[in-house]
């Protein structure tokens, strides 16, 4: 799709928020644990919903979840859980909110074992993004054998809401896999 003089993937359409996300974040390799955690949590909340819904609530999530500080989230108690359930600015799904706390705890355990979550997750691709060659974004898979394996391992480590489709979306968002269309200006940039 062309917006101005720029050729980009078709999925952002004309939505300014989607375009900004596509142009600045989506598919850019992320090695920072804090940002990886943020995307992991956002992707778990996205399960069963559209990504634009999550993007529109992202700042609300940031405020509600202490700027995605996993160390703080790991210690949330019943009062904070109840507060989150009452927060109309976020997705108020009981299981996803509980999973956020559980995933923060599991995230810290992965850090203890591997030195960082980044070391753990990027080891699956030897530290280098998988660069696909999609002509049409609709040809991107919902999952792959690699996302299956990561999902299985994350679940074994106690993570919740990390099915293979969620994991693949996380891989796309954090640049572990480059699924920009080959005609997109970002394809060779990321």
N, C-alpha and C positions, 0 to 999 in steps of 0.2 A: 504494500500500500504506500502511496506517495503522500507525504505531508510536506507541502512546500517543495523544496529541492531535495529532500531526504527520502531515500528508499529504506523502509523499515519493515519488519514483520507485520503481517496483517492484523494480528490479534488485538493490538491496542486501539484499533479503529481511530476515532476522533476524540476519545476521552483524554483530556489534558493530564489527569492524574496517571492514567495507564501509560500514556506516552512518556511522561517524565520517568516513571518506574522502568519502563522498557529501555529508554535511552541511557539512564544513569546507573541502574542497579542490576537488572535481570541478566543473569549469565556472567556477571563479573566475578572472577574467582575471589572467594572470601576465605581468608586464613585466620581471621581474628575470632577468638572464642566467643566474645560478647555478641558479635554480629551473627555468628553461626547459631547461637542459642536463640536470638531474636527470630531468625528465619525458621528455625525448628518449631518454635512455639506458634508463630503465625501460620505455618503450614498445618500444624495439628488443628488449630481453630478453623482453618479453611476446609477441612474434610467435610464433604457433603454440601459445601457452599461455593459461591463464585469467589475468585481471587479479588475482584474489584470490591466486593463487600468487605473483605479484610483490609484492603488498602485504605478504604474510606474510614475505617475504624482504627487504623494503625496508631495514630497519635493518642487516641483514647486508651488503647492497650498499653502504650508506652507509659502514660500517666498512671493507669491502674496497676501496672505490674512493675512499679519502681524502675522504670527505664530498662526493663528486661534484665535486671540484676539477678542472675541465677543464685547467687549466694544468699541474697535476701529472700527470694522466692522459695528457696529450699526450706526456709524456716517459717513460712507462713503457717499460722495456726487457724483454728476454727473461726475466730473473729474476722480475720482477713478473708477467709473463704466466703463467709456470709456477706461481707462487704462487696466482694466481687460478684456474687450472685445478684446483688441489688443494683449493680452498675449497668444502667441502660446503654452506656456508650460502648460496651463490648458485647461479645457473644456470651450470653448467660447460660451456657450449657454446663450442668453440674459435673458431668464426667470429664469434659475438656478442662474445666478449671482445676479439678483434682489432678488430672494428668499433667497440667502445667507444674504443679508443685512436685509431683512424683518425678517428672522429667528433669526438673532442676536438680533434684537429689541424685538422680542417675547420671546426669551430666557431670556433676562434681566427682562422682566415682570413676567415670571414664577419664577425667583429667588426672586423677590420682594414679591410675594405672598406666596411662600413655604419656603423661606430661602435659598434654592439652587435648581438647576435643578435636582440634584441627589436625593434630598428628594422627589421631585415630581415624577420622573420616577420610582424610586425603591419602592415607596409606592404601585405601582400596583402589586408587588410580595412580599409584606411584607418584603422587604429588602433582600430576599434570592433568588438566581437564581433558575429557573425552570430547572430541570435536566431530559432531555429526554433520551431515551434509543434506539438510532438509530443504527441499524446494518449496514446500508448503507446510506451515506450522501444524496443520491437521494431520500430517504424517508422523508427528512425534508420538512415540509410544507412551502409554499410560504408566508402564512399568517395564523393567528389563530384568534379566537374570541377576545383574549387579544390584539393582534396587531390591530385588527379592532377598538377596544374601544380606544386605545391610539391614533391611527391615527385620529379618529373622534374628540377627545378632543384637540389634537394639532392643528388641522385645526380650531376648534372653537376659539382657542387662537391666531389665525392669522398666524400660520406656513404654509409654502408652500412646495410642493414636499414631503409631508409626507404621502403618501398613505400607505395602510396597508402592502404592500410588502416591501417598503422602511423601514417602522417601524420594521418589523420582522427581516430584515437584520441588522438593528441597534441593535436590542435586541440580536441577535447572536454575533455580533462583540463585544459588550460591556459586554457580560457575563450575561445579564439578563436572557437569556436562554442558556443552554449548549447543543449544537447540535453536539458535537464531537461524532464520532462513538464510541460505547462501547469498541471496540478493540483498539482504539487510546490511545497512552500513555498519552495524555492530558486529556482524559475523567475524570479520577479521580483526576487529579491535579488541575483543575480549579473549 
